[in-house]
Amino acid sequence: LLGDRAITASRNEVDLANPDFMQQIERLLVGQPIAAVINATAYTQVDAAEGEGHDLALRVNGQAVGELAAWCAKRKLPLVH
């Protein structure tokens, strides 16, 4: 959130499955007057997550969110997930 407006990003712009997604976040948000970060991204294919999608689900729903939370904490920004 930028004050009273929001910036949105598509998966092409910010892909939490990409190990370098924080660089995408930096390009999108650095220099903006950010009030908060809202992450509405999740890996939701439950059946796939129990099999082949396990690593992807862990990356998107766990590791990436942790990295985003650390980024927000460093900047004293609230993160809504």
N, C-alpha and C positions, 0 to 999 in steps of 0.2 A: 504494500500500500504506500502510495506517495501522497501523504496528507489526505485529501478527499477523493483521490482517484486510484485506480488499480492498474498495474501492468500485468498482462498475462503473457504466457509463453507456451508455444506448442511443444510437442515432443521433439520436433526437429530443432528447436531453439535450445531447449534444456532437456536432456535425456538422462534421467537418474540411473539408467542402466550403464551409461558410459562412465568408466572410472575417472575420466577427466571432466565430469559435469560441473565441478566447481569453477572451472575456467569459463564455462558457459554462463554460470551465475554471475561471475565477476563482470563479464562483458555486458550483461543485461542490467545489472543493478549498481555497479560502482559509479559514483558521481551523482546518483539520484538521491533526492531527499526522502529516504525510506522511513516509514513509521512502523511497519511490521512486515513480516513475510508470512504468507499463507501457502501451505503446501497441500494441494488437493490431489496429489499424485499417489497412486498405489498400484501394486500388482494384485489383481483380484481374481485371477484364474486359479481357483482353489484346487481343482482336480490336477491341473498341470503342475502346480506348486508342490504337490505330493510326489511328483515324479521328476521328469526332465526339467521342469521350471523351478525346481527348488533353489538353485543358486541365484537365478534371476530374481526370484521373489525375495530372497534374503538381501540381495544387493539393493533393490528398489525400496523395500519396506523397512529395512534395518540399517545397513551400512550407510547408504546415501542420506537417509534422514539424520543419522548421527553426525555426518559431516556438515549437513546444512545447519543443524542445531548448534554445532561448534562455531560455525561461521557467524551465525546470528548472535550467539553469546559474546563472542569477541567484540562485536559492534554494539552490544547492549540493545539488541532488537528482539522484540517478542516473535516467537515462531508459533503459528497455529498449524497443527497437523491433523 
